[in-house]
């Protein structure tokens, strides 16, 4: 069986960005569950939770490294220590809206829906037709001899 194709990233910054997004999302959830409070007991518990969550994220990404290439090379595990979750200065770039592609996507979605309806209609009628044809074949085949 062929090995699945690896996820191809262009640079270490791409992987760092993905890791930072995961860490930032985890920190937002931690902030919701354990809002920062004054006092050493709360901060100590929060720090332990943050450490465990970030260790988990690191282990998940470490497990994915064999399936990732960075510009054709395997990722360096050191990238996990180099990744900063503070990505406020980085602007995400989006492709401009393309009306032609949007119209094409709508047409393809409509075609998909039509095909799904056609398949559903065939699933309702074909088995009945096959059973009736089989019964007719047995009747005609069995009565002639």
N, CA, C and O atoms as CSV, one atom per row, in Angstrom:
chain,resi,resn,atom,element,x,y,z
A,1,UNK,N,N,0.843,-1.170,0.000
A,1,UNK,CA,C,0.000,0.000,0.000
A,1,UNK,C,C,0.894,1.241,0.000
A,1,UNK,O,O,1.889,1.299,0.723
A,2,UNK,N,N,0.536,2.208,-0.800
A,2,UNK,CA,C,1.350,3.415,-0.947
A,2,UNK,C,C,1.256,4.291,0.297
A,2,UNK,O,O,0.214,4.387,0.946
A,3,UNK,N,N,2.378,4.920,0.599
A,3,UNK,CA,C,2.415,5.834,1.739
A,3,UNK,C,C,1.666,7.113,1.381
A,3,UNK,O,O,1.811,7.617,0.267
A,4,UNK,N,N,0.861,7.652,2.312
A,4,UNK,CA,C,0.128,8.879,1.991
A,4,UNK,C,C,1.066,10.053,1.736
A,4,UNK,O,O,2.173,10.115,2.270
A,5,UNK,N,N,0.605,10.962,0.926
A,5,UNK,CA,C,1.400,12.135,0.578
A,5,UNK,C,C,1.592,13.016,1.810
A,5,UNK,O,O,0.681,13.173,2.624
A,6,UNK,N,N,2.776,13.581,1.932
A,6,UNK,CA,C,3.085,14.432,3.080
A,6,UNK,C,C,2.505,15.831,2.886
A,6,UNK,O,O,2.291,16.280,1.760
A,7,UNK,N,N,2.258,16.507,4.000
A,7,UNK,CA,C,1.825,17.898,3.975
A,7,UNK,C,C,3.042,18.738,3.639
A,7,UNK,O,O,4.061,18.668,4.325
A,8,UNK,N,N,2.936,19.526,2.591
A,8,UNK,CA,C,4.078,20.301,2.122
A,8,UNK,C,C,3.918,21.760,2.539
A,8,UNK,O,O,2.986,22.442,2.113
A,9,UNK,N,N,4.839,22.227,3.379
A,9,UNK,CA,C,4.865,23.628,3.778
A,9,UNK,C,C,6.084,24.276,3.127
A,9,UNK,O,O,7.092,23.615,2.883
A,10,UNK,N,N,5.983,25.565,2.852
A,10,UNK,CA,C,7.039,26.248,2.123
A,10,UNK,C,C,8.190,26.713,3.004
A,10,UNK,O,O,9.326,26.819,2.541
A,11,UNK,N,N,7.899,26.993,4.281
A,11,UNK,CA,C,8.960,27.516,5.136
A,11,UNK,C,C,8.688,27.156,6.589
A,11,UNK,O,O,7.564,26.796,6.941
A,12,UNK,N,N,9.718,27.252,7.441
A,12,UNK,CA,C,9.510,27.018,8.870
A,12,UNK,C,C,8.507,28.007,9.466
A,12,UNK,O,O,7.808,27.685,10.428
A,13,UNK,N,N,8.438,29.200,8.900
A,13,UNK,CA,C,7.490,30.197,9.407
A,13,UNK,C,C,6.046,29.728,9.234
A,13,UNK,O,O,5.187,30.047,10.057
A,14,UNK,N,N,5.775,28.971,8.167
A,14,UNK,CA,C,4.425,28.431,7.973
A,14,UNK,C,C,4.050,27.492,9.115
A,14,UNK,O,O,2.948,27.565,9.657
A,15,UNK,N,N,4.981,26.609,9.473
A,15,UNK,CA,C,4.722,25.680,10.573
A,15,UNK,C,C,4.631,26.428,11.897
A,15,UNK,O,O,3.777,26.120,12.728
A,16,UNK,N,N,5.511,27.413,12.097
A,16,UNK,CA,C,5.449,28.207,13.325
A,16,UNK,C,C,4.103,28.928,13.430
A,16,UNK,O,O,3.541,29.044,14.519
A,17,UNK,N,N,3.599,29.401,12.317
A,17,UNK,CA,C,2.306,30.082,12.326
A,17,UNK,C,C,1.193,29.121,12.743
A,17,UNK,O,O,0.324,29.493,13.531
A,18,UNK,N,N,1.208,27.896,12.226
A,18,UNK,CA,C,0.191,26.905,12.597
A,18,UNK,C,C,0.275,26.550,14.079
A,18,UNK,O,O,-0.747,26.429,14.755
A,19,UNK,N,N,1.488,26.384,14.575
A,19,UNK,CA,C,1.679,26.073,15.996
A,19,UNK,C,C,1.197,27.244,16.851
A,19,UNK,O,O,0.539,27.041,17.871
A,20,UNK,N,N,1.525,28.468,16.438
A,20,UNK,CA,C,1.113,29.653,17.192
A,20,UNK,C,C,-0.401,29.780,17.239
A,20,UNK,O,O,-0.955,30.169,18.267
A,21,UNK,N,N,-1.078,29.459,16.142
A,21,UNK,CA,C,-2.546,29.512,16.122
A,21,UNK,C,C,-3.117,28.519,17.132
A,21,UNK,O,O,-4.046,28.847,17.871
A,22,UNK,N,N,-2.565,27.307,17.166
A,22,UNK,CA,C,-3.049,26.298,18.115
A,22,UNK,C,C,-2.810,26.751,19.549
A,22,UNK,O,O,-3.685,26.603,20.401
A,23,UNK,N,N,-1.644,27.293,19.816
A,23,UNK,CA,C,-1.330,27.747,21.179
A,23,UNK,C,C,-2.200,28.929,21.582
A,23,UNK,O,O,-2.663,29.011,22.720
A,24,UNK,N,N,-2.419,29.843,20.642
A,24,UNK,CA,C,-3.259,31.010,20.952
A,24,UNK,C,C,-4.696,30.573,21.255
A,24,UNK,O,O,-5.318,31.084,22.187
A,25,UNK,N,N,-5.218,29.630,20.472
A,25,UNK,CA,C,-6.574,29.125,20.712
A,25,UNK,C,C,-6.646,28.436,22.077
A,25,UNK,O,O,-7.625,28.595,22.806
A,26,UNK,N,N,-5.607,27.671,22.417
A,26,UNK,CA,C,-5.577,27.004,23.721
A,26,UNK,C,C,-5.546,28.030,24.844
A,26,UNK,O,O,-6.228,27.865,25.855
A,27,UNK,N,N,-4.756,29.095,24.673
A,27,UNK,CA,C,-4.687,30.135,25.710
A,27,UNK,C,C,-6.021,30.848,25.876
A,27,UNK,O,O,-6.391,31.214,26.991
A,28,UNK,N,N,-6.747,31.049,24.781
A,28,UNK,CA,C,-8.064,31.675,24.885
A,28,UNK,C,C,-9.009,30.797,25.693
A,28,UNK,O,O,-9.781,31.303,26.508
A,29,UNK,N,N,-8.956,29.483,25.474
A,29,UNK,CA,C,-9.798,28.560,26.242
A,29,UNK,C,C,-9.380,28.536,27.713
A,29,UNK,O,O,-10.228,28.472,28.604
A,30,UNK,N,N,-8.089,28.587,27.958
A,30,UNK,CA,C,-7.606,28.626,29.342
A,30,UNK,C,C,-8.075,29.914,30.016
A,30,UNK,O,O,-8.489,29.890,31.175
A,31,UNK,N,N,-8.014,31.035,29.298
A,31,UNK,CA,C,-8.486,32.312,29.854
A,31,UNK,C,C,-9.966,32.251,30.210
A,31,UNK,O,O,-10.396,32.849,31.198
A,32,UNK,N,N,-10.753,31.523,29.400
A,32,UNK,CA,C,-12.174,31.380,29.698
A,32,UNK,C,C,-12.393,30.512,30.933
A,32,UNK,O,O,-13.206,30.843,31.796
A,33,UNK,N,N,-11.672,29.414,31.011
A,33,UNK,CA,C,-11.867,28.468,32.118
A,33,UNK,C,C,-11.198,28.930,33.402
A,33,UNK,O,O,-11.742,28.747,34.490
A,34,UNK,N,N,-10.020,29.527,33.277
A,34,UNK,CA,C,-9.266,29.982,34.443
A,34,UNK,C,C,-8.833,31.428,34.217
A,34,UNK,O,O,-7.670,31.680,33.902
A,35,UNK,N,N,-9.739,32.365,34.372
A,35,UNK,CA,C,-9.359,33.758,34.129
A,35,UNK,C,C,-8.233,34.179,35.068
A,35,UNK,O,O,-8.180,33.751,36.221
A,36,UNK,N,N,-7.331,35.024,34.560
A,36,UNK,CA,C,-6.222,35.468,35.408
A,36,UNK,C,C,-6.756,36.185,36.656
A,36,UNK,O,O,-7.603,37.074,36.566
A,37,UNK,N,N,-6.242,35.778,37.814
A,37,UNK,CA,C,-6.684,36.364,39.085
A,37,UNK,C,C,-5.460,36.703,39.910
A,37,UNK,O,O,-4.355,36.211,39.676
A,38,UNK,N,N,-5.700,37.556,40.877
A,38,UNK,CA,C,-4.615,37.881,41.796
A,38,UNK,C,C,-4.479,36.760,42.814
A,38,UNK,O,O,-5.465,36.133,43.203
A,39,UNK,N,N,-3.289,36.525,43.225
A,39,UNK,CA,C,-3.054,35.469,44.213
A,39,UNK,C,C,-2.184,34.381,43.635
A,39,UNK,O,O,-2.289,34.048,42.454
A,40,UNK,N,N,-1.333,33.832,44.461
A,40,UNK,CA,C,-0.377,32.841,43.996
A,40,UNK,C,C,-1.011,31.496,43.680
A,40,UNK,O,O,-0.570,30.810,42.759
A,41,UNK,N,N,-2.053,31.102,44.437
A,41,UNK,CA,C,-2.652,29.778,44.240
A,41,UNK,C,C,-3.278,29.668,42.852
A,41,UNK,O,O,-3.088,28.665,42.165
A,42,UNK,N,N,-4.019,30.684,42.436
A,42,UNK,CA,C,-4.663,30.646,41.129
A,42,UNK,C,C,-3.621,30.685,40.009
A,42,UNK,O,O,-3.721,29.948,39.028
A,43,UNK,N,N,-2.635,31.544,40.166
A,43,UNK,CA,C,-1.601,31.647,39.135
A,43,UNK,C,C,-0.808,30.358,39.019
A,43,UNK,O,O,-0.428,29.963,37.917
A,44,UNK,N,N,-0.550,29.691,40.146
A,44,UNK,CA,C,0.201,28.441,40.118
A,44,UNK,C,C,-0.589,27.364,39.363
A,44,UNK,O,O,-0.032,26.640,38.539
A,45,UNK,N,N,-1.888,27.269,39.652
A,45,UNK,CA,C,-2.716,26.285,38.972
A,45,UNK,C,C,-2.794,26.607,37.478
A,45,UNK,O,O,-2.696,25.712,36.638
A,46,UNK,N,N,-2.968,27.879,37.156
A,46,UNK,CA,C,-3.049,28.300,35.763
A,46,UNK,C,C,-1.755,27.974,35.013
A,46,UNK,O,O,-1.791,27.524,33.868
A,47,UNK,N,N,-0.622,28.204,35.663
A,47,UNK,CA,C,0.666,27.924,35.022
A,47,UNK,C,C,0.830,26.431,34.750
A,47,UNK,O,O,1.352,26.037,33.708
A,48,UNK,N,N,0.380,25.602,35.697
A,48,UNK,CA,C,0.462,24.154,35.502
A,48,UNK,C,C,-0.418,23.735,34.327
A,48,UNK,O,O,-0.004,22.932,33.490
A,49,UNK,N,N,-1.631,24.281,34.268
A,49,UNK,CA,C,-2.541,23.948,33.164
A,49,UNK,C,C,-1.948,24.404,31.835
A,49,UNK,O,O,-1.955,23.650,30.862
A,50,UNK,N,N,-1.432,25.637,31.789
A,50,UNK,CA,C,-0.820,26.141,30.558
A,50,UNK,C,C,0.339,25.248,30.114
A,50,UNK,O,O,0.472,24.933,28.932
A,51,UNK,N,N,1.176,24.843,31.076
A,51,UNK,CA,C,2.324,24.004,30.752
A,51,UNK,C,C,1.867,22.667,30.175
A,51,UNK,O,O,2.408,22.202,29.172
A,52,UNK,N,N,0.863,22.046,30.814
A,52,UNK,CA,C,0.367,20.749,30.346
A,52,UNK,C,C,-0.269,20.862,28.961
A,52,UNK,O,O,-0.058,20.006,28.101
A,53,UNK,N,N,-1.046,21.922,28.753
A,53,UNK,CA,C,-1.696,22.112,27.457
A,53,UNK,C,C,-0.647,22.339,26.369
A,53,UNK,O,O,-0.746,21.770,25.282
A,54,UNK,N,N,0.350,23.164,26.660
A,54,UNK,CA,C,1.394,23.422,25.664
A,54,UNK,C,C,2.253,22.184,25.416
A,54,UNK,O,O,2.709,21.969,24.293
A,55,UNK,N,N,2.478,21.373,26.439
A,55,UNK,CA,C,3.186,20.105,26.236
A,55,UNK,C,C,2.375,19.176,25.331
A,55,UNK,O,O,2.928,18.485,24.476
A,56,UNK,N,N,1.057,19.171,25.533
A,56,UNK,CA,C,0.180,18.354,24.692
A,56,UNK,C,C,0.240,18.831,23.236
A,56,UNK,O,O,0.359,18.022,22.316
A,57,UNK,N,N,0.158,20.138,23.040
A,57,UNK,CA,C,0.234,20.687,21.679
A,57,UNK,C,C,1.576,20.314,21.045
A,57,UNK,O,O,1.632,19.925,19.878
A,58,UNK,N,N,2.656,20.435,21.823
A,58,UNK,CA,C,3.973,20.047,21.306
A,58,UNK,C,C,4.004,18.578,20.913
A,58,UNK,O,O,4.547,18.230,19.865
A,59,UNK,N,N,3.429,17.713,21.739
A,59,UNK,CA,C,3.454,16.280,21.418
A,59,UNK,C,C,2.607,15.976,20.186
A,59,UNK,O,O,2.956,15.099,19.396
A,60,UNK,N,N,1.499,16.692,20.017
A,60,UNK,CA,C,0.678,16.495,18.816
A,60,UNK,C,C,1.477,16.888,17.571
A,60,UNK,O,O,1.505,16.151,16.585
A,61,UNK,N,N,2.121,18.048,17.625
A,61,UNK,CA,C,2.906,18.474,16.460
A,61,UNK,C,C,4.102,17.558,16.233
A,61,UNK,O,O,4.451,17.280,15.086
A,62,UNK,N,N,4.737,17.083,17.303
A,62,UNK,CA,C,5.853,16.147,17.144
A,62,UNK,C,C,5.375,14.880,16.434
A,62,UNK,O,O,6.098,14.314,15.614
A,63,UNK,N,N,4.160,14.439,16.751
A,63,UNK,CA,C,3.615,13.246,16.105
A,63,UNK,C,C,3.315,13.484,14.624
A,63,UNK,O,O,3.308,12.539,13.835
A,64,UNK,N,N,3.069,14.736,14.244
A,64,UNK,CA,C,2.769,15.037,12.847
A,64,UNK,C,C,4.026,15.288,12.016
A,64,UNK,O,O,3.957,15.262,10.788
A,65,UNK,N,N,5.156,15.527,12.647
A,65,UNK,CA,C,6.379,15.861,11.907
A,65,UNK,C,C,6.748,14.837,10.826
A,65,UNK,O,O,7.199,15.249,9.757
A,66,UNK,N,N,6.578,13.518,11.047
A,66,UNK,CA,C,6.906,12.578,9.967
A,66,UNK,C,C,6.023,12.760,8.726
A,66,UNK,O,O,6.378,12.296,7.643
A,67,UNK,N,N,4.883,13.428,8.877
A,67,UNK,CA,C,3.966,13.632,7.757
A,67,UNK,C,C,4.070,15.023,7.161
A,67,UNK,O,O,3.243,15.398,6.331
A,68,UNK,N,N,5.072,15.798,7.568
A,68,UNK,CA,C,5.220,17.179,7.111
A,68,UNK,C,C,6.595,17.354,6.470
A,68,UNK,O,O,7.583,16.780,6.926
A,69,UNK,N,N,6.642,18.156,5.407
A,69,UNK,CA,C,7.928,18.575,4.866
A,69,UNK,C,C,7.953,20.094,4.805
A,69,UNK,O,O,6.956,20.738,4.480
A,70,UNK,N,N,9.109,20.651,5.124
A,70,UNK,CA,C,9.318,22.095,5.034
A,70,UNK,C,C,10.261,22.341,3.874
A,70,UNK,O,O,11.472,22.152,3.982
A,71,UNK,N,N,9.685,22.763,2.769
A,71,UNK,CA,C,10.464,22.995,1.561
A,71,UNK,C,C,11.274,21.747,1.196
A,71,UNK,O,O,12.435,21.834,0.796
A,72,UNK,N,N,10.631,20.584,1.345
A,72,UNK,CA,C,11.251,19.310,0.983
A,72,UNK,C,C,12.027,18.630,2.087
A,72,UNK,O,O,12.451,17.486,1.921
A,73,UNK,N,N,12.230,19.304,3.219
A,73,UNK,CA,C,13.009,18.732,4.324
A,73,UNK,C,C,12.107,18.411,5.508
A,73,UNK,O,O,11.018,18.968,5.645
A,74,UNK,N,N,12.571,17.515,6.354
A,74,UNK,CA,C,11.824,17.201,7.579
A,74,UNK,C,C,11.942,18.369,8.552
A,74,UNK,O,O,12.989,19.014,8.618
A,75,UNK,N,N,10.872,18.649,9.314
A,75,UNK,CA,C,10.944,19.759,10.271
A,75,UNK,C,C,11.874,19.451,11.443
A,75,UNK,O,O,12.011,18.304,11.868
A,76,UNK,N,N,12.499,20.491,11.944
A,76,UNK,CA,C,13.393,20.388,13.093
A,76,UNK,C,C,12.547,20.519,14.364
A,76,UNK,O,O,11.803,21.490,14.499
A,77,UNK,N,N,12.642,19.569,15.295
A,77,UNK,CA,C,11.862,19.664,16.532
A,77,UNK,C,C,12.127,20.945,17.322
A,77,UNK,O,O,11.295,21.348,18.136
A,78,UNK,N,N,13.256,21.580,17.097
A,78,UNK,CA,C,13.569,22.838,17.780
A,78,UNK,C,C,12.560,23.935,17.451
A,78,UNK,O,O,12.454,24.924,18.177
A,79,UNK,N,N,11.829,23.763,16.367
A,79,UNK,CA,C,10.862,24.784,15.945
A,79,UNK,C,C,9.794,25.002,17.007
A,79,UNK,O,O,9.215,26.084,17.105
A,80,UNK,N,N,9.535,23.955,17.809
A,80,UNK,CA,C,8.524,24.083,18.869
A,80,UNK,C,C,8.970,25.071,19.944
A,80,UNK,O,O,8.145,25.786,20.513
A,81,UNK,N,N,10.274,25.112,20.224
A,81,UNK,CA,C,10.771,26.047,21.229
A,81,UNK,C,C,10.902,27.460,20.650
A,81,UNK,O,O,10.848,28.439,21.394
A,82,UNK,N,N,11.072,27.569,19.348
A,82,UNK,CA,C,11.258,28.871,18.708
A,82,UNK,C,C,9.951,29.580,18.404
A,82,UNK,O,O,9.955,30.764,18.067
A,83,UNK,N,N,8.832,28.877,18.517
A,83,UNK,CA,C,7.546,29.448,18.129
A,83,UNK,C,C,7.011,30.349,19.226
A,83,UNK,O,O,6.904,29.948,20.385
A,84,UNK,N,N,6.678,31.570,18.842
A,84,UNK,CA,C,6.113,32.561,19.754
A,84,UNK,C,C,4.614,32.656,19.476
A,84,UNK,O,O,4.197,32.757,18.323
A,85,UNK,N,N,3.807,32.624,20.537
A,85,UNK,CA,C,2.362,32.697,20.316
A,85,UNK,C,C,1.897,34.115,20.042
A,85,UNK,O,O,0.754,34.324,19.636
A,86,UNK,N,N,2.757,35.079,20.255
A,86,UNK,CA,C,2.382,36.466,20.022
A,86,UNK,C,C,2.543,36.783,18.536
A,86,UNK,O,O,3.632,37.139,18.085
A,87,UNK,N,N,1.462,36.653,17.787
A,87,UNK,CA,C,1.507,36.887,16.343
A,87,UNK,C,C,0.640,38.081,15.960
A,87,UNK,O,O,0.125,38.146,14.844
A,88,UNK,N,N,0.478,39.023,16.885
A,88,UNK,CA,C,-0.352,40.179,16.599
A,88,UNK,C,C,0.229,41.019,15.458
A,88,UNK,O,O,-0.533,41.608,14.691
A,89,UNK,N,N,1.540,41.088,15.328
A,89,UNK,CA,C,2.151,41.905,14.291
A,89,UNK,C,C,2.047,41.283,12.904
A,89,UNK,O,O,2.296,41.957,11.905
A,90,UNK,N,N,1.682,40.009,12.832
A,90,UNK,CA,C,1.616,39.324,11.551
A,90,UNK,C,C,0.207,39.464,10.984
A,90,UNK,O,O,-0.785,39.167,11.650
A,91,UNK,N,N,0.149,39.919,9.753
A,91,UNK,CA,C,-1.139,40.049,9.085
A,91,UNK,C,C,-1.368,38.833,8.218
A,91,UNK,O,O,-0.502,38.437,7.437
A,92,UNK,N,N,-2.551,38.238,8.361
A,92,UNK,CA,C,-2.878,37.121,7.501
A,92,UNK,C,C,-3.343,37.673,6.165
A,92,UNK,O,O,-4.097,38.643,6.101
A,93,UNK,N,N,-2.879,37.036,5.106
A,93,UNK,CA,C,-3.224,37.493,3.775
A,93,UNK,C,C,-4.302,36.593,3.196
A,93,UNK,O,O,-4.250,35.370,3.322
A,94,UNK,N,N,-5.277,37.220,2.560
A,94,UNK,CA,C,-6.357,36.489,1.929
A,94,UNK,C,C,-6.395,36.837,0.455
A,94,UNK,O,O,-6.103,37.965,0.058
A,95,UNK,N,N,-6.754,35.862,-0.341
A,95,UNK,CA,C,-6.893,36.093,-1.763
A,95,UNK,C,C,-8.118,36.967,-2.001
A,95,UNK,O,O,-9.142,36.783,-1.342
A,96,UNK,N,N,-8.031,37.919,-2.936
A,96,UNK,CA,C,-9.192,38.771,-3.180
A,96,UNK,C,C,-10.378,37.958,-3.698
A,96,UNK,O,O,-10.211,36.923,-4.343
A,97,UNK,N,N,-11.584,38.458,-3.396
A,97,UNK,CA,C,-12.803,37.785,-3.818
A,97,UNK,C,C,-12.860,37.724,-5.334
A,97,UNK,O,O,-12.644,38.729,-6.012
A,98,UNK,N,N,-13.153,36.543,-5.865
A,98,UNK,CA,C,-13.239,36.344,-7.305
A,98,UNK,C,C,-14.665,35.923,-7.632
A,98,UNK,O,O,-15.074,34.808,-7.309
A,99,UNK,N,N,-15.427,36.816,-8.276
A,99,UNK,CA,C,-16.839,36.553,-8.571
A,99,UNK,C,C,-16.998,35.373,-9.516
A,99,UNK,O,O,-17.956,34.610,-9.386
A,100,UNK,N,N,-16.076,35.203,-10.470
A,100,UNK,CA,C,-16.172,34.089,-11.419
A,100,UNK,C,C,-16.006,32.752,-10.696
A,100,UNK,O,O,-16.756,31.807,-10.941
A,101,UNK,N,N,-15.012,32.682,-9.800
A,101,UNK,CA,C,-14.812,31.439,-9.045
A,101,UNK,C,C,-15.999,31.154,-8.130
A,101,UNK,O,O,-16.389,30.000,-7.953
A,102,UNK,N,N,-16.570,32.205,-7.551
A,102,UNK,CA,C,-17.725,32.023,-6.679
A,102,UNK,C,C,-18.906,31.480,-7.477
A,102,UNK,O,O,-19.594,30.564,-7.026
A,103,UNK,N,N,-19.146,32.047,-8.670
A,103,UNK,CA,C,-20.247,31.570,-9.520
A,103,UNK,C,C,-19.995,30.122,-9.935
A,103,UNK,O,O,-20.922,29.313,-9.955
A,104,UNK,N,N,-18.753,29.793,-10.263
A,104,UNK,CA,C,-18.409,28.417,-10.650
A,104,UNK,C,C,-18.634,27.463,-9.478
A,104,UNK,O,O,-19.142,26.357,-9.665
A,105,UNK,N,N,-18.260,27.886,-8.277
A,105,UNK,CA,C,-18.470,27.051,-7.087
A,105,UNK,C,C,-19.959,26.823,-6.853
A,105,UNK,O,O,-20.373,25.719,-6.500
A,106,UNK,N,N,-20.764,27.867,-7.050
A,106,UNK,CA,C,-22.220,27.712,-6.888
A,106,UNK,C,C,-22.781,26.737,-7.915
A,106,UNK,O,O,-23.634,25.912,-7.587
A,107,UNK,N,N,-22.302,26.828,-9.172
A,107,UNK,CA,C,-22.759,25.908,-10.213
A,107,UNK,C,C,-22.381,24.472,-9.882
A,107,UNK,O,O,-23.187,23.556,-10.047
A,108,UNK,N,N,-21.158,24.282,-9.418
A,108,UNK,CA,C,-20.717,22.934,-9.056
A,108,UNK,C,C,-21.501,22.389,-7.871
A,108,UNK,O,O,-21.818,21.200,-7.831
A,109,UNK,N,N,-21.815,23.245,-6.907
A,109,UNK,CA,C,-22.617,22.803,-5.755
A,109,UNK,C,C,-24.016,22.398,-6.217
A,109,UNK,O,O,-24.579,21.419,-5.728
A,110,UNK,N,N,-24.569,23.154,-7.158
A,110,UNK,CA,C,-25.890,22.828,-7.697
A,110,UNK,C,C,-25.840,21.494,-8.438
A,110,UNK,O,O,-26.745,20.672,-8.298
A,111,UNK,N,N,-24.783,21.274,-9.228
A,111,UNK,CA,C,-24.622,20.002,-9.939
A,111,UNK,C,C,-24.493,18.844,-8.956
A,111,UNK,O,O,-25.068,17.776,-9.163
A,112,UNK,N,N,-23.737,19.065,-7.892
A,112,UNK,CA,C,-23.576,18.025,-6.872
A,112,UNK,C,C,-24.925,17.680,-6.254
A,112,UNK,O,O,-25.246,16.507,-6.066
A,113,UNK,N,N,-25.705,18.695,-5.944
A,113,UNK,CA,C,-27.030,18.462,-5.354
A,113,UNK,C,C,-27.924,17.691,-6.317
A,113,UNK,O,O,-28.651,16.791,-5.898
A,114,UNK,N,N,-27.877,18.035,-7.603
A,114,UNK,CA,C,-28.678,17.312,-8.601
A,114,UNK,C,C,-28.254,15.850,-8.685
A,114,UNK,O,O,-29.098,14.958,-8.777
A,115,UNK,N,N,-26.943,15.605,-8.655
A,115,UNK,CA,C,-26.455,14.224,-8.698
A,115,UNK,C,C,-26.863,13.441,-7.450
A,115,UNK,O,O,-27.197,12.259,-7.535
A,116,UNK,N,N,-26.835,14.092,-6.313
A,116,UNK,CA,C,-27.249,13.424,-5.073
A,116,UNK,C,C,-28.721,13.044,-5.144
A,116,UNK,O,O,-29.108,11.954,-4.725
A,117,UNK,N,N,-29.543,13.950,-5.677
A,117,UNK,CA,C,-30.972,13.646,-5.836
A,117,UNK,C,C,-31.184,12.506,-6.823
A,117,UNK,O,O,-32.049,11.655,-6.616
A,118,UNK,N,N,-30.400,12.487,-7.893
A,118,UNK,CA,C,-30.507,11.414,-8.882
A,118,UNK,C,C,-30.128,10.072,-8.268
A,118,UNK,O,O,-30.793,9.063,-8.503
A,119,UNK,N,N,-29.059,10.066,-7.482
A,119,UNK,CA,C,-28.633,8.834,-6.803
A,119,UNK,C,C,-29.708,8.361,-5.840
A,119,UNK,O,O,-29.993,7.165,-5.764
A,120,UNK,N,N,-30.305,9.286,-5.106
A,120,UNK,CA,C,-31.370,8.914,-4.164
A,120,UNK,C,C,-32.555,8.309,-4.910
A,120,UNK,O,O,-33.142,7.330,-4.448
A,121,UNK,N,N,-32.912,8.881,-6.057
A,121,UNK,CA,C,-34.026,8.337,-6.844
A,121,UNK,C,C,-33.688,6.933,-7.340
A,121,UNK,O,O,-34.542,6.047,-7.319
A,122,UNK,N,N,-32.449,6.725,-7.786
A,122,UNK,CA,C,-32.041,5.393,-8.242
A,122,UNK,C,C,-32.057,4.388,-7.096
A,122,UNK,O,O,-32.432,3.231,-7.289
A,123,UNK,N,N,-31.659,4.816,-5.923
A,123,UNK,CA,C,-31.678,3.906,-4.767
A,123,UNK,C,C,-33.103,3.479,-4.414
A,123,UNK,O,O,-33.315,2.390,-3.880
A,124,UNK,N,N,-34.060,4.325,-4.709
A,124,UNK,CA,C,-35.458,3.969,-4.421
A,124,UNK,C,C,-36.035,3.057,-5.492
A,124,UNK,O,O,-36.834,2.177,-5.171
A,125,UNK,N,N,-35.657,3.238,-6.760
A,125,UNK,CA,C,-36.313,2.501,-7.848
A,125,UNK,C,C,-35.555,1.259,-8.308
A,125,UNK,O,O,-36.189,0.252,-8.625
A,126,UNK,N,N,-34.249,1.291,-8.355
A,126,UNK,CA,C,-33.473,0.186,-8.918
A,126,UNK,C,C,-33.688,-1.124,-8.155
A,126,UNK,O,O,-33.933,-2.144,-8.799
A,127,UNK,N,N,-33.611,-1.155,-6.832
A,127,UNK,CA,C,-33.808,-2.444,-6.152
A,127,UNK,C,C,-35.168,-3.071,-6.463
A,127,UNK,O,O,-35.265,-4.283,-6.657
A,128,UNK,N,N,-36.206,-2.256,-6.510
A,128,UNK,CA,C,-37.550,-2.768,-6.817
A,128,UNK,C,C,-37.566,-3.340,-8.228
A,128,UNK,O,O,-38.122,-4.416,-8.449
A,129,UNK,N,N,-36.967,-2.639,-9.184
A,129,UNK,CA,C,-36.943,-3.115,-10.570
A,129,UNK,C,C,-36.155,-4.416,-10.694
A,129,UNK,O,O,-36.549,-5.308,-11.445
A,130,UNK,N,N,-35.055,-4.532,-9.970
A,130,UNK,CA,C,-34.244,-5.753,-10.014
A,130,UNK,C,C,-35.030,-6.927,-9.439
A,130,UNK,O,O,-35.003,-8.024,-9.996
A,131,UNK,N,N,-35.726,-6.704,-8.335
A,131,UNK,CA,C,-36.521,-7.775,-7.710
A,131,UNK,C,C,-37.623,-8.223,-8.663
A,131,UNK,O,O,-37.849,-9.420,-8.842
A,132,UNK,N,N,-38.305,-7.259,-9.271
A,132,UNK,CA,C,-39.391,-7.618,-10.202
A,132,UNK,C,C,-38.856,-8.359,-11.410
A,132,UNK,O,O,-39.470,-9.324,-11.865
A,133,UNK,N,N,-37.711,-7.922,-11.944
A,133,UNK,CA,C,-37.115,-8.609,-13.096
A,133,UNK,C,C,-36.683,-10.023,-12.710
A,133,UNK,O,O,-36.832,-10.950,-13.506
A,134,UNK,N,N,-36.155,-10.197,-11.511
A,134,UNK,CA,C,-35.728,-11.512,-11.050
A,134,UNK,C,C,-36.931,-12.438,-10.881
A,134,UNK,O,O,-36.883,-13.599,-11.287
A,135,UNK,N,N,-38.009,-11.926,-10.283
A,135,UNK,CA,C,-39.232,-12.732,-10.126
A,135,UNK,C,C,-39.772,-13.156,-11.484
A,135,UNK,O,O,-40.159,-14.308,-11.677
A,136,UNK,N,N,-39.796,-12.214,-12.426
A,136,UNK,CA,C,-40.301,-12.505,-13.773
A,136,UNK,C,C,-39.436,-13.565,-14.433
A,136,UNK,O,O,-39.951,-14.467,-15.094
A,137,UNK,N,N,-38.108,-13.460,-14.255
A,137,UNK,CA,C,-37.198,-14.444,-14.835
A,137,UNK,C,C,-37.407,-15.828,-14.263
A,137,UNK,O,O,-37.355,-16.813,-14.999
A,138,UNK,N,N,-37.647,-15.924,-12.949
A,138,UNK,CA,C,-37.912,-17.225,-12.330
A,138,UNK,C,C,-39.223,-17.806,-12.830
A,138,UNK,O,O,-39.316,-18.999,-13.118
A,139,UNK,N,N,-40.248,-16.941,-12.931
A,139,UNK,CA,C,-41.552,-17.418,-13.411
A,139,UNK,C,C,-41.444,-17.934,-14.835
A,139,UNK,O,O,-41.951,-19.011,-15.150
A,140,UNK,N,N,-40.790,-17.178,-15.686
A,140,UNK,CA,C,-40.679,-17.581,-17.079
A,140,UNK,C,C,-39.750,-18.789,-17.236
A,140,UNK,O,O,-40.008,-19.677,-18.048
A,141,UNK,N,N,-38.682,-18.815,-16.461
A,141,UNK,CA,C,-37.713,-19.914,-16.560
A,141,UNK,C,C,-38.240,-21.206,-15.957
A,141,UNK,O,O,-37.947,-22.287,-16.470
A,142,UNK,N,N,-39.012,-21.119,-14.878
A,142,UNK,CA,C,-39.483,-22.305,-14.165
A,142,UNK,C,C,-40.706,-22.920,-14.794
A,142,UNK,O,O,-40.913,-24.122,-14.632
A,143,UNK,N,N,-41.539,-22.168,-15.510
A,143,UNK,CA,C,-42.794,-22.691,-16.051
A,143,UNK,C,C,-42.663,-23.342,-17.401
A,143,UNK,O,O,-43.622,-23.954,-17.871
A,144,UNK,N,N,-41.513,-23.239,-18.054
A,144,UNK,CA,C,-41.394,-23.745,-19.428
A,144,UNK,C,C,-40.974,-25.198,-19.507
A,144,UNK,O,O,-41.003,-25.736,-20.614
A,145,UNK,N,N,-40.589,-25.884,-18.452
A,145,UNK,CA,C,-39.976,-27.168,-18.549
A,145,UNK,C,C,-40.788,-28.296,-18.199
A,145,UNK,O,O,-40.322,-29.434,-18.260
